[in-house]
Amino acid sequence: MATVNLGAIRFNWKGAYNNGTAYVVDDVVSSAGNSYICILASTGNAVSNATYWSIMSSAGTDGTDLTSTMTTQGDILFRDGSGLQRLAKGTAAQSLTMNSGATAPEWTTPAAGGWTLIGSATASTSSSITVTGLTGLPAMIVGRGLKPVNNDKNLKMRLGDSSGIDSGSSDYSMGLYGIVADSNGTISEGAVGFDNINVSALEMTGSSPLGNVGNSSGDGVSFTAFMEDSRGSNQYPVIHGTAVATKSGVTSQHTYHCQRNAFISTDRIEFWFHGDTIASGSFYVYELAIT
């Protein structure tokens, strides 16, 4: 009965092919990136001789050495019509866009102008919130999800400069108007409101017949306001905007207009609920860069 040496049933790696080495069946060598297996014992027969060798695996396509293309931190790799190309990193605040021919990416500097966020704040049982950084350009003030700690409170706003927030009792003149709808959306009060001259702050929501802000689930107030404060002409700061407030399922929509009664170089805005604290909500202040 024949005896089989199980240890010999395997490929024998011999490394790179050597013309002076004697090879036997199942020896495996490498040459020019390919691998070959010996199928007939031989010495001095090149791997290209199919009588003695069979190719076992072929070399793939060499990859591109990106270290010769990518040279600097921040480089971007892209392909053009001829191959891989390097786009050097842009400068601060530039944007990556497609070129006019839609053939390759490029860095561009955004045009001047547009709204820029200059400050924001999030309330968490805060007596008031102040956002600073205004420079005198037209501003947009946004409040979202604002809720008082206690029920039935109205939201107020006032301005300030480098010396602090207004504290006078007659710094502002304002008007507040709106409509009130119940939980079914039925209008219960329309085109109602009031005017106040020489008051201490701008009221963004109001008491009867308009609705204040509740503190139950689903209650709160959100608003968007715009301010003109042209320092170059010493124009009195003017604020106008809208707010939507909910209390106990009743929604009131407010439109307000306010003028400060004297000029200041406004650089900050304060918000608070009259006689209460702000349980939650966020404020954002943007300025419009004019070119």
C-alpha positions in Angstrom: 0.0 0.0 0.0 1.4 3.4 -0.9 2.4 5.8 1.8 1.5 9.5 1.4 3.4 12.2 3.3 0.7 14.7 4.1 3.3 17.3 5.1 4.4 17.4 1.5 1.0 18.3 0.0 1.5 22.0 0.0 3.1 24.9 -1.9 6.7 25.6 -1.1 7.5 29.3 -1.3 10.9 29.9 -2.7 11.0 33.7 -3.0 12.2 35.4 -6.1 13.1 33.2 -9.1 16.8 32.4 -9.4 18.1 31.0 -12.6 20.7 28.8 -10.7 18.2 27.2 -8.3 16.9 23.7 -8.8 13.1 23.7 -8.5 10.7 20.8 -8.0 7.0 20.4 -8.5 4.9 22.7 -6.2 7.7 25.2 -5.6 6.4 28.8 -5.9 8.4 31.8 -7.0 7.9 35.4 -7.8 9.0 37.3 -10.8 8.1 40.8 -12.1 5.2 41.1 -9.6 3.7 37.7 -10.6 3.7 34.4 -8.8 4.5 31.1 -10.6 4.2 27.4 -9.5 6.7 24.8 -10.8 4.9 21.9 -12.7 8.0 20.1 -13.8 11.4 19.9 -12.0 13.9 22.0 -13.7 17.0 24.3 -13.3 17.6 27.3 -15.4 14.2 27.4 -17.2 12.7 30.8 -16.9 9.2 31.3 -15.5 8.0 32.2 -19.0 8.6 28.6 -20.1 5.1 27.0 -19.8 6.6 23.5 -19.8 7.9 24.0 -16.3 5.9 26.9 -14.9 2.2 27.9 -14.5 1.3 31.4 -13.5 -0.3 31.4 -10.1 -1.3 35.1 -9.7 -0.7 38.2 -11.8 0.4 41.6 -10.6 -2.3 44.3 -10.5 -2.1 47.8 -11.7 0.3 49.9 -9.6 -1.4 52.5 -7.5 -0.6 56.2 -7.7 1.9 57.5 -5.2 -0.2 60.3 -3.7 2.7 61.7 -1.7 4.1 63.2 -4.9 0.7 64.9 -5.6 -0.5 65.8 -2.1 2.3 68.0 -0.7 0.6 70.3 2.0 -1.8 69.9 4.8 -5.2 70.8 3.6 -4.7 69.8 0.0 -7.6 68.2 -1.9 -7.3 65.5 -4.6 -9.5 65.6 -7.7 -9.4 64.2 -11.2 -9.4 66.3 -14.3 -9.4 65.2 -17.9 -5.8 63.8 -17.7 -5.6 62.3 -14.2 -5.3 63.1 -10.5 -4.6 66.7 -9.6 -3.9 68.7 -6.5 -6.0 71.6 -5.4 -4.1 73.6 -2.8 -5.9 74.5 0.4 -7.9 77.8 0.3 -7.7 80.7 2.7 -9.8 81.3 5.8 -13.6 81.7 5.2 -13.3 80.6 1.5 -15.8 78.2 0.1 -15.3 75.2 -2.2 -17.3 75.6 -5.4 -17.3 74.3 -9.0 -15.6 76.4 -11.6 -17.5 78.2 -14.4 -16.9 75.4 -16.8 -18.2 72.8 -14.3 -15.0 70.8 -14.8 -13.1 71.1 -11.5 -13.5 72.4 -8.0 -12.0 75.7 -6.9 -11.9 78.0 -3.9 -13.9 81.2 -3.9 -14.3 84.1 -1.6 -18.0 84.7 -0.7 -19.3 88.1 -1.8 -19.6 90.6 1.0 -22.9 91.3 2.5 -25.7 89.1 4.0 -26.8 88.2 7.5 -24.1 87.4 10.0 -24.8 85.9 13.4 -23.2 88.1 16.0 -24.5 86.7 19.2 -26.8 84.1 20.7 -27.9 82.9 24.1 -30.0 80.1 25.6 -32.1 80.6 28.7 -32.3 78.2 31.6 -34.3 79.7 34.5 -32.7 83.0 33.7 -33.9 86.3 35.1 -33.1 87.9 31.8 -30.9 87.4 28.7 -28.6 90.0 27.1 -27.0 89.6 23.7 -24.2 92.0 22.9 -22.1 92.8 19.8 -24.3 95.1 17.8 -22.5 97.6 15.6 -25.2 99.8 14.2 -26.0 97.9 11.1 -29.6 96.7 10.4 -30.3 93.9 12.8 -32.6 90.9 13.0 -33.5 89.5 16.4 -35.0 86.0 16.6 -36.4 84.2 19.7 -37.5 80.6 19.7 -39.4 78.4 22.2 -39.4 81.0 25.0 -41.4 80.0 28.1 -41.8 81.7 31.5 -41.5 79.9 34.8 -44.9 81.1 35.8 -48.1 81.4 33.8 -49.5 84.4 32.0 -46.4 86.6 31.5 -45.5 89.1 28.8 -42.2 89.2 27.0 -40.3 92.5 27.0 -37.2 93.9 25.3 -35.0 97.0 25.8 -31.7 98.3 24.4 -28.4 99.3 25.8 -25.0 100.8 24.9 -21.5 100.5 26.3 -22.7 102.0 29.6 -25.3 99.3 30.2 -29.0 98.4 29.6 -31.6 101.2 29.6 -33.2 101.8 33.0 -35.3 104.9 32.4 -39.1 104.9 32.8 -39.8 106.7 29.6 -37.2 105.6 27.1 -39.6 104.1 24.5 -42.8 104.7 22.6 -44.6 101.7 21.2 -47.7 100.1 19.7 -48.8 96.5 20.0 -51.6 95.0 17.9 -52.8 91.6 16.9 -55.4 88.9 16.7 -56.3 86.1 19.1 -57.4 82.6 18.1 -58.7 79.7 20.3 -57.3 76.2 20.3 -59.5 75.4 17.2 -58.1 78.3 15.3 -61.2 80.4 15.5 -60.5 84.2 15.7 -61.9 85.5 18.9 -60.4 89.0 18.8 -59.0 90.8 15.8 -57.1 94.0 15.1 -56.9 94.8 18.8 -54.1 96.4 20.7 -52.8 99.5 22.4 -50.3 102.4 22.1 -48.0 103.5 24.8 -45.8 106.6 24.9 -42.9 107.1 27.2 -42.6 103.6 28.7 -39.7 101.7 30.0 -39.5 98.9 27.5 -41.0 97.3 24.3 -43.8 94.8 25.1 -43.6 92.0 22.5 -46.7 90.3 23.9 -49.5 91.9 25.9 -52.3 91.4 28.3 -56.1 91.4 27.5 -57.4 91.7 24.9 -54.2 90.2 23.5 -52.7 87.1 25.0 -49.8 86.7 27.3 -47.5 83.6 27.4 -48.3 80.4 29.3 -46.0 77.9 30.9 -47.9 74.7 30.3 -46.9 72.0 27.8 -47.2 73.5 24.3 -47.2 77.0 25.6 -44.5 79.6 24.8 -43.6 82.4 22.4 -41.4 82.8 19.3 -40.7 86.1 17.6 -38.7 87.8 14.8 -37.9 91.5 15.1 -35.9 94.0 12.9 -34.0 97.0 14.2 -32.8 100.1 12.4 -30.0 102.0 14.2 -28.3 104.3 11.7 -25.5 105.7 13.8 -24.2 107.9 11.1 -27.3 110.0 11.0 -28.1 109.7 14.7 -31.4 108.1 13.9 -33.4 106.9 16.9 -33.4 103.1 17.1 -36.6 101.7 15.7 -37.8 98.1 16.2 -40.7 96.3 14.5 -41.7 92.7 14.2 -44.1 89.9 15.0 -44.5 87.3 17.8 -46.7 84.3 18.2 -47.6 83.4 21.8 -49.7 80.5 23.3 -51.3 80.2 26.7 -53.5 77.3 27.6 -54.1 76.4 24.0 -55.1 79.9 23.0 -52.8 81.5 20.4 -52.3 85.3 20.0 -50.4 86.8 17.0 -48.7 90.1 17.8 -47.3 92.9 15.6 -45.3 95.5 17.4 -43.5 98.8 16.6 -41.2 100.7 18.9 -39.0 103.7 18.9 -36.4 104.6 21.4 -37.1 108.3 22.3 -33.5 109.3 22.1 -30.4 108.3 20.2 -27.9 105.8 21.7 -25.1 103.7 20.0 -26.9 100.4 20.6 -24.6 97.5 21.2 -26.8 95.1 23.3 -30.4 93.9 23.7 -32.0 92.5 26.8 -35.1 90.2 27.0 -37.1 89.2 30.1 -40.6 88.1 31.2 -42.3 90.9 33.2 -42.2 89.9 36.9 -40.8 86.5 36.1 -37.8 84.5 34.8 -37.2 82.7 31.5 -37.5 79.0 32.0 -36.2 78.0 28.5 -35.7 79.3 25.0 -33.0 80.7 22.7 -32.2 84.1 21.3 -30.2 84.9 18.1 -29.1 88.3 16.9 -27.9 88.9 13.3 -26.6 92.0 11.5 -26.9 92.7 7.8 -23.6 93.6 6.1 -24.2 96.3 3.5 -21.7 96.6 0.6 
